Amino acid sequence: MTLVLTLELTNSPMARAKEVPIAREMLNQAQNYYLQRDYNQAILLLNKLLKTPQQIDSVTIRSNLAEIYRHLGQYNQAIAHWKTAIESIETKNDEVQKPKLIALKIDLARAYTHLGQTSLAIPLLEEAIILAKQERKPEIEGIARKALGDAERVAGEYDRAITAYNTSLNKTQDYESIVKILNGLVEVYQLRRQQNLTEAEGAKLEKNDGLFTKYNQLANTDRTEAIKYAKQAVAVSADKNLTSLATVRALLNWQRLSPNKETKISFEQISDLLARLPASRSKVYLLVELAEFEQPEAVEILSQAVKTASALGDKRALSFALGALGNTYEKRGELKQAFFWTQKAQLAAQEVFATDSLYQWQWQAARLYLAMGADDSARDAYQGAIASVQSIRNDLLNAEKQLQLDIRSQVEPIYREYLSLLLKSGDKAQIAEALNTADLLQLAQLQSYFEDDCLEIKSISQINKVFTRSNTVIIRSIILEDKTYLILRLPNGTVKSYPVKIKAKQLETQIDNWRYLLEELSSERYLALSQSLYNLLIRPLAKDLEAIAPSRIVFINDGKLRNVPMAALHDGQKFLIEKYAISYSLGLNSISKRKTERDDLKTLAFGLTVPKNGFPALINIRQEINDLAKFVDVSQFLNQEFTQENFQQQLDKGYPIVHLATHAQFGGSNENTFIQAFDREISLNELEAILSGLQQPIELLVLSACQTAAGNDRSVLGLTGIAARSGIDSVVGSLWAVNDAQTVSLMEDFYKYLSQESLNESQALRAAQLEQIEQPLGHPGVWSSFLVIS
């Protein structure tokens, strides 16, 4: 195992102290238990020592207890001991103990980093660096800066991580530590490369050639840097004849990144090195990773991982080794062997309550049941996997950013595979279960976007009453690999399912193309896809809709369907908005049941007419806001008056309607989502904090100049999430930026109809859009971008 700094500084797996004779035997025995991996006995002895007055330094005992708990994965207990030890030294203000204080702060920070709590880790490490400088301990400063690099990397602050790692290199002389730092640089450059590739893909989808080229070049540079540092790590290890886990990591990095087959490291070289290293959890994980590279020898390698974990008595590591062995047999089509090892992996994970491991093997078992034709057992296994994911979702959200990205790709398929299994039967009970599962998926996506689990959901019984009274229907789309399902929910609660035979990639291509064609105001090329998508998504339901004649359709869209306006679908004669009022929602349980009271249309309006932060001037915003005053009581603040501070102060006065006429960008994550004020960008998290803290919740939020990232199926989550998380009943926003001159008349019409007693938000927007359709430039690129989210 990797020893924490306290242990590294003392050169002992158990930190020693100046013991009095009475305590020496107990301390030695505790160390023996530790070395024999009898951690429970070591803990008992150390706790007994802790209660023995004036026998031994309590800081030493607590640091040892913390190390054992860390090794056992019990980080909360470890953190408690480290914090108490730190408080003890700081209270005494003992200068002699300063080096130990630095070590403890680094240990504690590493634990916080492991838990993803980097906001707690980084200040501790900054304090440790200052103390190390004061003590003139450059080697310890180097260790602290390496830990800071790790924390910044986990926080997603890749530039800061690179700076910290490079500074650490300059302070470090120990060669094994140098290899660890170089490995950290390899990892952070690979993460930054992936980030730049994601941005490049988004730019490509938005047909922004300049940004596409920029981010591709940055990604290529990052790959070059990763290769450079991987090569250096291997060279240092070879030159100094190092044999450590850090060396194995360096070799695996080079195996992954080496541009030439001739320079790759042989499997035998890595395997031989691992064989010489003592047993540890890290060794087990490296064996599992090595097996991914060497599929022909995978069973042999994983059998060694199982043997090592078993010898350690490490059930957590054992579950990963067994599960990987099961997965290897699954890939080979040897289902009985795969199932045997997968069951063993589940049992090992259950023994130590390792739910973050368990869900993977429950999912693996579900796939195996499906392959064997045991659908009922597969359903049970999928339910177990999803329940496990739900139980640990807060841990997943607090995990390292790169782990979160993996979770997004690894967890979502569990839901979709289960949905496919439920929906293929057409059974009403299973359709109902599918709707609940789709809600859980939407919730997980929203929590991942906002990186926390704060969301309240209204009860279905409340929603049912509203639907029956308002004659509202819901159309829910669920996009699966080989087909899409449309589920129609009638006002009386009855549901009907309509399978559409189109592969997900084909549908997504049509959606992306349609979105861009809708934005071409000088062309009617959009029309063919408007009709094609209508035939796919609406025509199967058309007769049922005509029979019901709903007052409103609420779309709960999946994936990239969130990025396009259903109002612009066309049946060959009319747009869908010409038939029905339309709104959008996150899920069945989050649909608004209230309506803005027509006797209180007091409106707070903020706007920006000048260019800011690279955005062009919105010269017609003043007219837009002045036009609102014809129909509602407006308090308006423009330009210099639109500061973050004034925005919050005015909101605190209580307004049912808030109108923001400024640039707003909703990207694929909350980090690149913001509202542009005069003095600064207001981030999505800041906006949500402001809105959620209001004593009088906003009933309607209007964002008249916002835009979402085309092609990114997560970008609309920010727009929809504001309503769900801040207690706002309805949000009116735009999917893409519309010329502000064209927005003026649409917004004027919207507020005109909103002021009428008989119309709600979706009906008012529909009426305004119908007027726009009749204009000479009745192009859907002007009016369909705007939608109501409730």
C-alpha positions in Angstrom: 0.0 0.0 0.0 1.0 3.6 -0.4 2.1 5.0 2.9 0.9 8.4 4.0 3.3 11.2 4.7 3.5 10.7 8.4 4.7 7.2 7.8 7.0 8.2 4.9 8.7 10.7 7.2 9.3 8.1 10.0 10.4 5.3 7.6 8.1 2.9 9.5 4.7 1.4 8.7 3.8 2.4 12.2 5.0 5.7 13.5 7.2 5.3 16.5 7.4 7.5 19.6 9.5 8.0 22.7 7.6 5.4 24.6 7.9 4.9 28.3 8.6 1.2 29.1 5.0 0.4 30.1 3.7 1.4 26.6 6.6 0.0 24.5 5.4 -3.6 24.5 1.8 -2.5 23.5 3.1 -0.3 20.7 5.3 -3.1 19.4 2.5 -5.5 19.5 0.2 -3.1 17.7 2.9 -2.8 15.0 3.1 -6.6 14.7 -0.6 -6.8 14.3 -0.4 -4.1 11.7 2.3 -6.0 9.7 0.3 -9.2 10.0 -2.8 -7.4 8.6 -4.7 -8.0 11.8 -6.0 -4.5 11.8 -8.8 -5.0 14.3 -6.3 -6.1 17.0 -4.0 -3.2 16.1 -6.9 -0.8 16.5 -7.9 -2.3 19.9 -4.4 -1.9 21.3 -3.9 1.6 20.0 -7.3 2.7 21.5 -6.2 1.2 24.8 -3.0 3.1 24.6 -5.0 6.3 23.9 -6.9 5.8 27.1 -3.7 5.3 29.2 -2.9 8.7 30.7 0.6 10.1 30.0 1.9 6.8 28.6 2.6 7.9 25.0 2.1 10.9 22.7 -1.6 10.9 21.7 -0.7 12.5 18.3 1.4 9.5 17.4 -1.3 7.1 18.4 -4.0 9.0 16.5 -1.9 9.3 13.3 -1.4 5.5 13.4 -5.1 4.9 14.0 -5.9 7.2 11.1 -3.5 5.3 8.8 -5.1 2.0 9.6 -8.6 3.3 9.1 -7.4 4.8 5.8 -6.1 1.5 4.7 -9.4 -0.1 5.6 -11.2 2.5 3.5 -12.9 3.9 6.5 -12.0 7.5 5.7 -14.4 9.3 8.1 -12.8 7.6 11.1 -9.3 8.4 9.7 -10.2 12.0 9.2 -11.6 12.3 12.7 -8.2 11.1 14.2 -6.1 13.3 11.9 -8.2 16.4 12.8 -7.9 15.7 16.5 -4.2 15.2 16.2 -3.8 18.5 14.3 -5.9 20.4 16.9 -3.8 18.9 19.7 -0.5 20.3 18.2 -2.0 23.7 17.2 -3.5 24.1 20.7 -0.1 23.5 22.3 1.7 25.7 19.7 4.7 23.4 20.0 7.4 24.5 17.6 9.2 21.1 17.9 6.1 19.4 16.5 5.9 21.6 13.4 7.2 18.9 11.0 4.7 16.5 12.3 1.9 19.1 12.0 2.9 19.5 8.3 2.7 15.8 7.8 -0.7 15.5 9.4 -2.1 18.3 7.3 -0.9 16.6 4.2 -2.4 13.2 5.3 -5.7 14.8 6.1 -5.8 16.7 2.8 -5.0 13.4 0.9 -8.0 11.8 2.6 -10.3 14.7 1.6 -9.0 14.5 -2.0 -9.8 10.8 -2.1 -13.4 11.6 -1.1 -13.5 14.4 -3.7 -13.8 17.1 -1.1 -11.1 19.2 -2.7 -12.5 22.5 -1.2 -11.3 21.2 2.2 -8.1 19.6 0.9 -6.6 22.5 -1.0 -6.5 25.1 1.9 -4.9 22.5 4.1 -2.2 21.9 1.5 -1.6 25.6 1.0 -1.1 25.9 4.8 1.3 22.9 4.8 3.4 24.5 2.0 3.7 27.8 4.0 4.8 25.8 7.1 7.3 23.8 5.1 8.8 27.0 3.7 9.0 28.4 7.2 10.7 25.3 8.5 13.0 25.3 5.4 12.0 21.7 4.5 12.1 21.7 0.6 11.5 17.9 0.4 8.4 18.1 2.5 7.3 21.2 0.5 7.7 19.0 -2.6 5.5 16.3 -1.1 2.8 18.9 -0.2 2.9 20.4 -3.7 2.5 16.9 -5.2 -0.5 16.4 -3.0 -1.8 19.8 -4.1 -1.4 18.8 -7.8 -3.5 15.7 -7.0 -6.2 17.8 -5.4 -6.3 20.3 -8.2 -6.5 17.5 -10.7 -9.4 15.9 -8.9 -11.1 19.3 -8.7 -10.8 19.6 -12.5 -8.4 22.6 -12.3 -5.9 21.0 -14.7 -3.8 24.1 -15.3 -3.2 24.6 -11.6 -2.5 20.9 -11.2 0.2 21.1 -13.8 1.8 24.1 -12.1 1.8 22.3 -8.7 3.3 19.2 -10.2 6.1 21.1 -11.9 6.9 23.0 -8.8 7.0 19.8 -6.8 9.5 18.3 -9.3 11.9 21.2 -8.6 11.7 20.5 -4.9 12.0 16.7 -5.0 15.2 14.6 -5.0 13.8 11.2 -4.2 13.6 9.3 -7.5 10.5 7.2 -6.6 8.7 10.4 -5.7 9.8 12.0 -9.0 8.3 9.1 -10.9 5.0 9.6 -9.0 5.0 13.3 -9.9 5.7 12.4 -13.6 2.8 9.9 -13.5 0.6 12.7 -12.1 1.6 14.9 -15.0 0.8 12.2 -17.5 -2.6 11.7 -16.0 -3.5 15.4 -15.9 -2.4 16.1 -19.5 -4.5 13.1 -20.6 -7.5 14.5 -18.7 -7.0 18.0 -20.2 -6.7 16.4 -23.6 -10.0 14.7 -23.1 -11.6 18.0 -22.0 -10.3 19.7 -25.2 -11.5 16.9 -27.4 -15.0 17.3 -25.9 -14.9 21.0 -26.6 -13.7 20.2 -30.2 -16.6 17.8 -30.7 -19.0 20.4 -29.5 -17.5 23.0 -31.9 -17.8 20.5 -34.7 -21.4 19.9 -34.0 -22.0 23.7 -33.9 -20.1 24.0 -37.2 -17.6 26.4 -35.6 -14.4 25.6 -37.6 -12.3 28.1 -35.7 -13.0 26.6 -32.3 -12.8 23.1 -33.6 -9.3 23.7 -34.9 -8.2 25.5 -31.7 -9.4 22.7 -29.3 -8.0 20.0 -31.6 -4.6 21.6 -31.6 -4.7 22.0 -27.8 -5.7 18.3 -27.5 -2.7 17.3 -29.7 -0.3 19.4 -27.6 -1.6 17.8 -24.4 -1.1 14.3 -25.9 2.5 15.3 -26.8 3.1 16.5 -23.2 1.6 13.3 -21.8 3.9 11.2 -24.0 6.9 13.2 -23.0 6.3 12.8 -19.2 5.5 9.1 -19.6 8.8 8.6 -21.4 10.6 10.5 -18.6 9.0 8.4 -15.9 10.1 5.1 -17.6 13.6 6.5 -18.2 14.0 7.5 -14.5 12.7 4.1 -13.3 15.2 2.3 -15.6 18.1 4.6 -14.9 17.7 4.2 -11.1 16.7 0.6 -11.3 13.4 1.3 -9.4 11.0 -1.5 -8.6 7.9 0.0 -7.2 4.2 0.4 -7.9 5.0 3.9 -9.3 7.3 2.2 -11.8 4.5 -0.2 -12.9 2.2 2.7 -13.3 4.8 4.5 -15.5 5.2 1.4 -17.6 1.4 1.0 -18.1 1.2 4.7 -19.0 3.9 4.2 -21.6 2.2 1.1 -22.9 -1.0 3.1 -23.5 0.6 6.2 -24.9 3.7 5.0 -26.8 3.4 6.1 -30.5 5.6 3.3 -31.8 5.0 -0.4 -31.3 8.7 -0.9 -31.2 9.1 1.2 -28.0 6.2 -0.4 -26.1 7.1 -2.4 -23.0 6.7 -6.1 -23.1 4.0 -7.8 -21.0 6.6 -10.0 -19.5 8.6 -7.0 -18.3 5.6 -5.5 -16.5 4.4 -8.9 -15.2 7.9 -9.8 -13.8 8.1 -6.5 -12.0 4.7 -6.9 -10.4 5.6 -10.4 -9.3 8.6 -9.0 -7.4 6.5 -6.4 -5.5 4.9 -7.2 -2.1 1.1 -7.9 -2.0 -1.0 -4.8 -1.7 -4.4 -3.4 -2.8 -2.7 -1.2 -5.3 -0.9 -4.2 -6.8 -4.3 -6.0 -7.3 -5.6 -3.0 -9.1 -2.6 -2.8 -11.4 -2.9 -6.4 -12.2 -6.6 -5.8 -13.2 -5.5 -2.9 -15.4 -2.7 -5.0 -17.0 -5.2 -7.7 -17.9 -7.1 -5.1 -20.0 -4.0 -4.6 -22.1 -3.1 -8.3 -22.4 -6.4 -10.1 -23.3 -4.8 -13.4 -24.3 -3.2 -13.6 -20.8 -6.0 -11.9 -19.0 -7.3 -15.0 -17.2 -3.8 -15.8 -15.9 -3.2 -12.2 -14.8 -6.6 -11.9 -13.1 -6.1 -15.2 -11.3 -3.0 -13.8 -9.8 -5.0 -10.7 -8.8 -7.6 -12.9 -7.1 -4.8 -14.9 -5.3 -3.1 -11.6 -4.1 -6.4 -10.1 -2.9 -7.3 -13.3 -1.1 -4.0 -13.5 0.6 -4.4 -9.9 1.8 -7.9 -10.7 3.1 -9.0 -7.6 1.1 -12.6 -8.2 0.1 -12.9 -4.9 -1.7 -9.9 -5.5 -4.0 -11.1 -9.2 -4.4 -14.5 -8.1 -5.7 -12.8 -6.1 -8.5 -10.5 -8.9 -9.4 -13.3 -11.5 -9.4 -15.6 -9.1 -11.4 -12.9 -8.4 -14.0 -12.4 -12.2 -14.3 -16.1 -12.6 -14.9 -16.1 -9.8 -17.5 -13.2 -11.5 -19.4 -15.2 -14.7 -19.7 -18.3 -12.6 -20.7 -16.3 -11.1 -23.5 -15.2 -14.6 -24.6 -18.8 -15.8 -24.6 -18.1 -18.4 -21.9 -21.3 -17.5 -20.0 -21.2 -20.2 -17.3 -17.7 -19.3 -16.2 -18.6 -15.6 -16.4 -21.6 -16.1 -14.2 -19.6 -18.1 -11.7 -17.0 -15.4 -11.1 -19.5 -12.6 -11.3 -21.5 -14.2 -8.4 -18.3 -14.5 -6.4 -17.6 -10.8 -7.1 -21.0 -9.8 -5.8 -20.6 -11.8 -2.6 -17.1 -10.3 -1.9 -18.5 -6.8 -2.4 -21.5 -7.5 -0.2 -19.3 -8.7 2.6 -17.7 -5.3 3.0 -20.7 -3.2 1.8 -18.7 -2.0 -1.2 -21.8 -0.8 -3.1 -19.7 1.2 -5.6 -18.2 -2.2 -6.6 -21.4 -4.2 -6.2 -23.5 -2.3 -8.7 -21.0 -3.2 -11.5 -21.3 -6.9 -10.8 -25.1 -6.7 -10.5 -25.2 -5.1 -13.9 -22.8 -7.7 -15.2 -25.1 -10.5 -13.9 -28.1 -8.8 -15.6 -26.3 -8.8 -18.9 -25.4 -12.5 -18.5 -29.0 -13.4 -17.5 -30.2 -11.6 -20.7 -27.7 -13.5 -22.8 -29.0 -16.8 -21.3 -32.6 -15.8 -22.0 -33.5 -15.5 -18.3 -35.5 -12.2 -18.6 -37.1 -12.3 -15.1 -33.8 -12.8 -13.4 -32.3 -10.1 -15.6 -35.0 -7.7 -14.4 -34.2 -8.5 -10.8 -30.5 -7.9 -11.4 -31.0 -4.6 -13.1 -33.3 -3.5 -10.3 -30.5 -4.4 -7.8 -27.9 -2.5 -9.8 -30.0 0.6 -10.1 -30.9 0.5 -6.4 -27.2 0.3 -5.6 -26.4 3.3 -7.8 -29.2 5.3 -6.2 -27.8 4.4 -2.7 -24.3 5.8 -3.5 -25.2 8.6 -5.9 -24.0 11.2 -3.4 -20.6 9.5 -3.2 -20.4 9.3 -7.0 -21.2 13.0 -7.3 -18.5 13.9 -4.8 -16.0 11.7 -6.6 -13.1 12.9 -8.7 -14.2 14.7 -11.9 -12.7 12.2 -14.2 -14.5 9.4 -12.3 -17.8 11.3 -12.7 -17.3 11.4 -16.5 -16.7 7.6 -16.4 -19.8 7.2 -14.3 -21.8 9.2 -16.9 -20.9 6.6 -19.5 -20.9 3.5 -17.3 -24.0 4.1 -15.2 -26.5 5.4 -17.8 -26.3 2.2 -19.9 -27.7 0.3 -16.9 -30.9 2.4 -17.0 -31.2 2.1 -20.8 -30.7 -1.6 -20.9 -33.3 -2.1 -18.2 -35.7 0.3 -20.1 -35.2 -1.8 -23.2 -36.1 -5.0 -21.3 -39.2 -3.4 -19.7 -40.6 -1.8 -22.8 -40.2 -4.6 -25.3 -43.0 -6.6 -23.6 -45.7 -3.9 -23.9 -47.0 -5.0 -20.5 -48.7 -2.0 -18.7 -47.1 -2.8 -15.4 -43.7 -2.9 -17.0 -44.4 0.4 -18.9 -45.2 2.0 -15.5 -41.9 0.7 -14.2 -40.2 2.0 -17.2 -41.6 5.5 -16.6 -40.3 5.4 -13.0 -36.9 4.2 -14.2 -36.8 7.0 -16.8 -37.5 9.5 -14.1 -34.6 8.1 -12.1 -32.4 8.4 -15.1 -33.4 12.1 -15.7 -32.8 12.7 -12.0 -29.3 11.1 -12.2 -28.5 13.2 -15.2 -29.6 16.4 -13.6 -27.6 15.6 -10.4 -24.6 14.8 -12.5 -24.9 18.1 -14.3 -25.2 20.2 -11.1 -22.8 17.8 -9.2 -25.0 17.4 -6.2 -28.2 15.5 -5.3 -30.4 18.5 -4.3 -33.7 18.1 -6.0 -37.3 17.7 -4.7 -39.9 15.9 -6.8 -43.6 16.5 -6.6 -45.8 13.5 -5.9 -47.5 11.7 -8.8 -50.9 11.9 -7.0 -50.7 15.7 -7.1 -49.8 15.7 -10.8 -52.7 13.3 -11.6 -55.3 15.8 -10.2 -53.8 18.6 -12.3 -53.8 16.6 -15.5 -57.4 15.5 -15.1 -58.5 19.1 -14.4 -56.4 20.7 -17.2 -56.8 18.1 -19.9 -53.0 17.9 -20.3 -51.3 14.9 -21.9 -47.6 13.9 -21.6 -45.5 12.5 -24.4 -42.3 10.9 -23.1 -39.5 9.9 -25.5 -37.0 7.2 -24.5 -34.2 6.7 -27.0 -32.6 3.3 -27.0 -29.9 1.8 -29.2 -32.1 0.1 -31.7 -35.4 1.9 -31.4 -37.2 4.8 -29.7 -40.3 4.5 -27.5 -43.0 7.2 -27.3 -45.1 6.9 -24.2 -48.4 8.8 -24.2 -49.9 9.6 -20.8 -53.6 10.5 -21.0 -55.3 13.0 -18.6 -56.9 10.1 -16.7 -53.4 8.5 -16.1 -53.7 5.8 -18.7 -50.4 5.1 -20.6 -49.8 3.9 -24.2 -46.5 2.9 -25.7 -45.5 3.4 -29.3 -42.2 1.8 -30.5 -40.5 3.6 -33.4 -38.0 1.5 -35.3 -35.1 3.8 -35.8 -31.5 3.4 -34.4 -30.4 6.0 -31.9 -27.5 7.2 -34.1 -29.8 7.7 -37.1 -32.3 9.7 -35.0 -29.6 11.8 -33.4 -28.2 12.7 -36.9 -31.6 13.8 -38.1 -32.0 15.9 -34.9 -28.6 17.6 -35.2 -29.2 18.4 -38.8 -32.7 19.7 -38.1 -31.5 22.0 -35.3 -29.0 23.7 -37.7 -31.4 24.0 -40.6 -33.9 25.7 -38.3 -31.4 28.4 -37.6 -31.0 29.2 -41.3 -33.5 32.0 -41.6 -32.9 32.4 -45.3 -33.7 28.8 -46.1 -36.6 26.4 -45.9 -34.4 23.4 -46.0 -35.6 22.6 -42.5 -39.1 21.6 -43.7 -38.2 18.1 -45.0 -36.8 17.2 -41.6 -39.7 18.9 -39.8 -42.0 16.6 -41.7 -39.8 13.5 -41.4 -39.5 13.9 -37.6 -43.2 14.6 -37.3 -43.9 11.3 -39.0 -41.5 9.5 -36.6 -42.5 11.2 -33.4 -46.1 12.5 -33.6 -47.9 10.7 -36.4 -48.0 7.3 -34.5 -49.9 9.2 -31.7 -51.9 11.5 -33.9 -55.3 9.8 -33.8 -55.2 9.5 -30.0 -54.3 13.2 -29.7 -57.1 14.2 -32.0 -59.6 12.2 -29.9 -58.4 13.8 -26.7 -58.0 17.3 -28.0 -55.7 18.2 -25.1 -55.3 21.8 -23.9 -51.6 21.2 -23.6 -48.9 18.7 -24.5 -46.0 18.3 -22.1 -42.9 16.8 -23.7 -40.5 15.0 -21.5 -37.7 14.4 -24.0 -34.7 12.2 -23.9 -31.2 12.9 -25.1 -30.8 15.2 -28.1 -34.5 15.6 -28.5 -34.2 18.1 -25.6 -32.2 20.3 -28.0 -35.0 20.9 -30.6 -38.4 22.6 -30.5 -41.3 20.1 -31.0 -43.4 23.2 -31.9 -41.6 23.2 -35.3 -42.6 19.7 -36.3 -44.8 19.8 -39.4 -47.5 17.4 -40.6 -47.4 18.7 -44.2 -50.0 21.4 -43.6 -49.4 22.8 -40.1 -46.8 23.2 -37.4 -47.5 21.3 -34.3 -47.8 24.5 -32.3 -50.7 25.5 -34.6 -52.6 22.5 -33.1 -51.6 22.4 -29.5 -50.0 24.5 -26.7 -46.7 22.9 -25.8 -44.4 22.9 -22.8 -41.5 20.8 -21.6 -40.5 19.1 -18.3 -37.8 17.0 -16.7 -40.1 14.2 -15.6 -43.5 13.1 -14.6 -43.1 14.2 -11.0 -41.6 17.7 -11.7 -44.4 19.3 -13.7 -45.7 22.6 -12.4 -49.3 22.6 -11.2 -49.5 26.3 -10.5 -50.2 29.3 -12.7 -49.0 32.9 -12.4 -51.8 34.9 -10.9 -53.0 37.5 -13.3 -53.7 40.1 -10.6 -50.0 40.2 -9.7 -47.8 40.6 -12.8 -45.1 42.7 -11.1 -42.0 42.1 -13.1 -38.3 42.6 -12.4 -36.3 43.2 -15.6 -32.6 43.3 -16.1 -30.9 43.9 -19.4 -27.6 44.4 -21.2 -27.4 46.5 -24.3 -23.6 46.9 -24.5 -21.1 44.3 -25.7 -19.5 42.3 -22.9 -17.1 39.4 -22.7 -17.0 38.9 -26.4 -20.8 39.0 -26.8 -22.2 41.6 -29.2 -24.4 44.4 -28.1 -28.1 43.7 -27.8 -29.2 47.1 -29.0 -33.0 46.4 -29.0 -33.2 45.2 -25.4 -34.2 48.7 -24.1 -37.2 48.6 -26.5 -38.0 45.0 -25.5 -38.2 45.9 -21.8 -40.1 49.1 -22.5 -42.7 47.1 -24.4 -43.3 44.9 -21.4 -44.5 47.9 -19.5 -47.5 48.1 -21.7 -48.9 44.9 -20.0 -47.1 44.4 -16.7 -45.7 46.6 -13.9 -41.9 46.6 -14.7 -39.0 47.6 -12.5 -36.0 47.7 -14.9 -32.3 47.9 -14.5 -30.0 48.2 -17.5 -26.2 48.0 -18.1 -24.3 49.5 -15.2 -27.3 48.8 -12.9 -27.1 45.1 -13.9 -24.5 44.0 -11.4 -24.5 40.7 -9.5 -25.0 42.5 -6.2 -27.9 44.7 -7.4 -29.5 41.7 -9.1 -29.6 39.8 -5.8 -30.8 42.9 -3.8 -33.7 43.5 -6.2 -34.7 39.9 -6.2 -34.9 39.9 -2.4 -37.8 42.4 -2.7 -40.0 39.7 -4.2 -41.2 39.6 -7.8 -43.4 36.9 -9.3 -41.9 37.4 -12.7 -38.2 38.0 -13.5 -37.2 38.9 -17.1 -33.5 38.7 -18.0 -32.6 40.2 -21.4 -29.0 39.4 -21.6 -26.7 36.8 -23.1 -27.0 33.4 -21.3 -25.0 30.4 -22.3 -26.1 26.8 -21.3 -23.3 24.4 -22.1 -22.7 20.7 -21.5 -21.7 21.2 -17.9 -22.4 23.7 -15.1 -18.8 25.0 -15.5 -19.6 26.6 -18.9 -23.1 27.7 -18.1 -23.7 31.3 -17.0 -25.7 34.6 -17.2 -23.8 37.7 -18.4 -24.2 40.7 -16.1 -22.5 44.0 -16.6 -19.7 43.5 -14.1 -19.2 39.7 -14.5 -20.5 36.3 -15.4 -23.0 34.9 -13.0 -22.4 31.1 -12.9 -25.2 28.6 -12.9 -24.4 27.6 -9.3 -24.4 31.2 -8.2 -27.7 31.9 -10.1 -29.3 28.8 -8.5 -28.1 29.8 -5.0 -29.6 33.3 -5.4 -32.9 32.0 -6.7 -33.2 29.2 -4.2 -32.6 31.5 -1.3 -35.6 33.8 -2.1 -38.3 34.0 0.6 -40.9 34.5 -2.2 -40.2 32.1 -5.0 -40.3 33.3 -8.6 -43.3 32.0 -10.5 -42.0 32.8 -14.0 -38.4 33.3 -15.2 -37.9 34.6 -18.7 -34.5 34.4 -20.4 -35.0 36.1 -23.7 -31.5 35.9 -25.1 -30.1 32.5 -23.9 -28.7 29.7 -26.0 -27.9 26.1 -25.5 -25.0 24.1 -27.0 -26.2 22.4 -30.1 -25.4 18.7 -30.4 -24.8 18.3 -26.6 -27.6 16.3 -25.1 -26.8 17.7 -21.6 -26.9 21.4 -22.4 -30.6 21.8 -21.8 -30.3 20.3 -18.4 -29.1 23.6 -17.0 -32.1 25.4 -18.4 -34.6 22.8 -17.2 -32.7 22.3 -13.9 -33.2 25.9 -12.9 -36.9 25.4 -12.7 -36.8 22.1 -10.9 -34.1 23.0 -8.3 -35.1 26.6 -7.5 -38.8 26.2 -7.0 -39.6 28.2 -10.1 -42.9 27.2 -11.7 -42.0 28.0 -15.2 -39.0 29.1 -17.3 -39.3 30.7 -20.7 -36.0 30.4 -22.6 -34.6 30.0 -26.1 -32.7 27.1 -27.5 -30.6 29.3 -29.7 -29.8 33.0 -30.0 -32.3 34.9 -32.0 -31.7 38.4 -33.3 -32.8 40.7 -30.6 -34.8 42.9 -33.0 -36.9 39.8 -33.9 -37.2 38.9 -30.2 -38.8 42.2 -29.3 -42.1 41.6 -31.0 -42.3 38.0 -29.8 -41.8 39.0 -26.2 -44.3 41.9 -26.5 -46.9 39.5 -27.8 -46.1 36.9 -25.1 -46.6 39.4 -22.3 -49.8 40.8 -24.0 -51.3 37.3 -23.9 -49.9 36.5 -20.5 -51.8 39.4 -19.1 -55.1 37.9 -20.2 -56.8 36.0 -17.4 -57.7 32.9 -19.5 -54.2 32.0 -20.7 -51.3 30.3 -18.9 -47.6 30.6 -19.9 -47.6 27.8 -22.5 -50.9 29.1 -24.1 -49.5 32.7 -24.1 -46.3 31.7 -25.8 -48.3 29.7 -28.3 -50.5 32.7 -29.1 -47.4 34.8 -29.6 -45.8 32.2 -31.8 -48.9 31.9 -33.9 -48.7 35.7 -34.6 -45.1 35.3 -35.6 -46.0 32.5 -38.1 -48.3 35.0 -39.8 -45.6 37.5 -40.3 -43.7 37.9 -43.6 -40.7 36.3 -41.9 -42.6 33.5 -40.3 -39.6 31.2 -40.2 -39.5 28.8 -37.2 -35.9 29.9 -36.7 -37.4 33.1 -35.2 -40.2 31.8 -33.1 -39.7 28.1 -32.4 -36.5 28.6 -30.4 -38.6 29.8 -27.4 -40.1 27.2 -25.1 -41.8 26.9 -21.8 -40.3 24.6 -19.2 -42.4 23.7 -16.2 
